[in-house]
Amino acid sequence: MQETPFYLRVGHLLPYSMSDSNTTDFTNPSTFILMGIPGLEAAYVWISIPFCTMYVIAILGNFTIPLIVKMEPSLHVPMYYFLCMLAITDLVLSTSILPKMLSIFWFNSREIDFSACLTQLYFIHCFSGLESGIFVAMALDRYVAICHPLRHSTILTNPVVAKIGLALVLRSGMVVLPYPFLVRHWPYCRTNIIPEPFCAHISVVKLACADTRISSYYGLFVLVCVMGLDGIFITLSYTQILRAIFSLPTKDTRLKTFGTCISHLCTILIFYIPGLFSSLTYRFGQNVPLHFHVLIGNMNLLVPPMLNPIIYGVRTKQIRDRLLRFITPKGTKVFPWCSGSQTELRAGDMVLGPLP
């Protein structure tokens, strides 16, 4: 006899009896049960510490960047407008996931209303797609600034930046809109237990007792057309950027500019690779341990919001200098090793300046 999957035999883990409601036939359940990270329940208190730390850093960092850009007129250029969009996106994305996740870890609050689950599902996928699009916009800005520096201010004007931002929001909002409608359409007669700490599209669709190939195919279509095409555009942009970098006259300039691009490329890879792995293992992975897959999916959604303000903000000279003026007395050098750092992302610069 085939062994029942772990996440379908978790009644003994719940503080209340759910065995009847989890197996009774229903069309639309009133609630789902989020299991958190199955198999690691005993370590929830310890697991919550890094997750809570990541959330605090993400909130503080992504709130600070738009505030500094708003107060500093010299930062009112396309690069920093895109940074503000990225920061706001990360704020919404992390807030859509972590409060409920921490309530599971700390208070064993596993229930989530069906409508709330669909709302969370929509926000997670919508703002993940939006973040991917913002990376494309930032790569475009970087390409124009490095490869066509004299035309940067005429190509990426404020109206153009606003139109790019609006197009990205509309694209993400519209392409993800069918997700909750398809999920609401399916009947659920197996279980209402989700082996995740949040409501992801495929994890909810897998609970349906109907032919859900439409949802699976559409999810794969969104993955390819949004993340896939964005990845191609970013690759093409950075290919041209690297060609421009290697054509710079001095080795020192090439190394310093290349170091700046490496930081940005690492952040992009942190966003794309775990997301691609998570999506593919949901559909095709049969032998991947469940807790490992859940942790990878969490890292994909929670690590970028923490790292983005550090890499794009703190390591950018203008934002760092403005932040240090806020938190230190006049004339005080808190980080002397930063004094030689000149990482700048000014529109029209041929190179992006040296790193520390």
N, C-alpha and C positions, 0 to 999 in steps of 0.2 A: 504494500500500500504506500502511495506517495505521501511524503511528510507534508503536513500543512505548513505554509510559510509562516515565519515568525510573526509578521505583523497582523495575521488573521487569528492568532491565538494569544491575544494580549489581555483578555478579560481579567486575569489575575493581577495585572499591573495597575488597574484602575481602582480608585478609592470607592467606587460605587458600582453596582451591578449594571452592566451594559449588554450582557450576553443576549437577552431577548431582543432589544432594540437594534442590535448590530446585525442580526440575521433575519429579522422580519422583513417581508416584502414591502417596499415603499417606492413611490415614483420619485418624489423629491424629499430627501430627509430634511428635518428641521434643523439638524446640527450635524457637523462632522466632528470626529475626534482626532486631534493632532497628536501623534505619538512622540514627537520630538526626534530624538536620535535613538532608534530601537537598538537595544543591546548595551547601551551605555548609561542606563538610568541611574545606576549607583554613583556615577561620577558627575551627575548634573550640577551639583554645587560647584565643583572645580571647573567644569566646562563653562559655566556661566561667567566666570571671572574674565577670561580673555574676550568673550563675546561682549560683555558689558563694557570692558575697556575700549574695544573697537568702536562701540556705539558712541561713547563719550568723546573719543577723539574725532570721530566722523562728524558729530554734531558741532563741536567747537570749531574744528577746522573749516567745515563747509559753511558755517555761519560767518566766520571771520572774513573769508575771501570776498564775498559780495559787499560786506560792510566797508572793507578797506578800499575796494575799487570805487564804491560810491563816494567815499570821502576824499579820494585822491584824483583830481582832474587829469593828471598826467597819465592815468591808467585807463582813460576812456578811449580805448582803441580796440579793434576787433579781437585781438588775442585774449584780452581780459574780459570782454563780453562773453566769449565762449567759455572762459574759466568760470564766470558767474553762472552760466547755464549748467555747466557740469556740476558745480557745487550745489545748486538747487535740486538738480536731478538726484544727486547722491543723498541729499537730505531726505527727499521723499522716499527713495528706494530703501534706505536703511530704516526709516521710521515705519515703513509698511511691513517690515519683517521682525525687527528685533524686539519691540515691546511685547508682542505676543509670545515670541520665543523665550524671552526671559521670564514671562509669567508661567510658562510651562516648567522651566528649570527651577524656579523658586517656589511657586505656589501650586504646582501640579494642575494648573488651569488649562485643561486640554480641549474643552469644548469650544467650537466656533460656529456661529450661526451660518446657515447655508448662504444667505445673501452676503454676509460679511466675508465668507470664504471666496465667493465670486468677485467681490470688490477687491479683496487682497490679491487674488489671482490676476485681475486686470491691471492693477497698479504695478505689480512686480514685473509683468511682461512688457507693459507699456513703457515704463521708465528704463528698463533694461535696453529695449530697442532705442529709446531716445538717447541713452548714454552712448550706445554704439554710433549713432548718427553724429553726436557731438564730437566724438573722436575723429570722424571723417572731416567735419568742418575744421577742427583744429589742425589736422594734417594738411588740409587745403590752405589754411592761413600760413602754416609753416612753409609750404611749397612756394607760395607767392612771395613771401618775405625773403626767402633765400635765393630762389631761382629768378625772380623778377622784382628785385627790391625797389626799383624806380617807379614801378607801376602799382605797387601795393596799395597806396592810398587812393588811387583812382579805381582800382578793381574792387576792393573790399571796403566800400563806403558804408556808413551807418545804415542807410536803407537796405543795402544788399545783405548786411549782417542780420537785420531784422527779418528780412524775407527768408533767409536760410534758417533762422531759428523757428519761424512759423511753419515752414515746410517740414522741418524735422518733427515738430510737435504733432502736426496733422498726420504725417506718415505713421508715426508710432501709435497715435490714438486710433486711427482708422484700421490699420492692419491687425491690431490686437482685439478690436471690438467684437469680432465673431466668437472669440474664445468663451466669454461667459454665456452667450446665447446658446452655443452648441452644448456647453456643459449643462445648462439648465434644461435642455431638450431631452437629454438621455435619462432613461429610468435607472434607478439604483436599487438592486434587490440582493446584493451579496453582503456588503458591509459598509459602514460609514467611517471606517478607521483609515486615516491617511498616515502612512509611515514616514512622515516628514514633520518639521516644526512649522511649516507654512503651507499654504495652498498653491501648489504649482499645477499648471494645466494638465500635463500628462499624468501626474499622480492622482488627480481627481478623475480624469477620464477612465483610468484603469479600473475604477470602482464600478463603472456602469455595467449593466448586464444586457448590453445590446451591441450591435455591430458599430463600433466607434471608429471605423477606418477613416471616415470623413474628418474627424478631429485629429487623428494621427497624421493623415496626409497634409492637412492644412497647417498643423504645427511644424511639420518638416518643411513645407513651402515657406512659412515665415522665417524659419531658421536659415534656409538657403538664400532667400531673397533679401532679407534684412542683414543678418550677421555675415552671410557669405559675400554679398555684394559690397557691404561696407569694408570687409576685410580685404577684398580685391582693390578697392579704391585707396585704402590706406597703404597697401603694399606698393601700388603704383606711385603714390605721392612720395613715399619715403625712398623709393628707388631713385626718383629724380633728385630728391634732396641729397642722398648719398653721392650721387654723381657730381652734384654741385660742390659738395664738401671736399671730395677728393681732387677737385680741380682748383682748390684754393692754393695760394702760392707757397705758404710755409707749413712745415710739418707741425709746429706748435699750434697754429690756428686750426689745422685739420683735426688734431687730436682733441682739442678743447671743444670744438663744435660737435665732433662725433660723440664725445662724452655726454653732451646735452641731449642729443638724439637718443642715445642708449637709454637714458632715464625714461624718456617718453615711450620708447618702444617696449621697455620692460612693463610699464603700466598697462599698455595696450595688450600685451601678451597675457598678463595676469587676468585681464578681463575676458579675453576671447578663449584661451585654451581650456580653462576649467569649464566654461559654459558649453563649449562644443563637446567636451568629454562627457559632461553631465547629460546633455540632451541625447547624445548617441547611446550612452549606456542605458538610459531610460527605455529606449526603443529596441536596442539590439543586445544589450549586455545581460546575459543570463547567469554568469558566474561571478559577478562583482559583488563583494560583501555589501549588504544593505547599509550598514553604518558608514562604511567608507564612501559610498556613493552620496549619502546624505551630507557628510562633512564636506566633500568636494563641491557639492551644490551650494552649501552655505558659504564656503570660502569665495566662490565665484561672485556671490551677491553682496558679501559683507566686507571683504578685504579691499576692493577698489575704492569704496567710499571713504575708507580710512587713509589709504595711501595717496589718493589723488590730491588732497589739499597739501600734503607734505611735499610731493614731488613737483607739482605744478605751482604751488604757492610758496612754501617756505624756501625752496631753492631758487625762486625768482627774486632777483635783487630788489626790485622796486617794492614788492609786497613785503619782503622781509625787512627792509629798512623802515617802511611805514609801521610795521608791527612792533619793531624794536623801539621806535619813538614813543609808541603808546605805553609800553610796559617798563621802560627804563628811564631813570632821570637823565637830564640833558648832559651830554658829554661822557656818560658811562658806557663802557664797552663790556657787555655781558659775555659775548663770544668773540674774543680777539681773533680766533682762527677764521672768522667770517669776513674780516676786514679786507682780505685780498680777493674775495669772491666777487665776480662781476657778472654773474649769470643774468642776462638780460634778454627779453623777448620783445624788443621794440619793433614796431612795424617799420619795414623798410631796411632794417639792418641786414647786411650781407651775411654776417655770422651771428650766432646767438651768444657769443661771449664766453669767457672761461668759467669753468666750474671750480669749486673749492679744491 
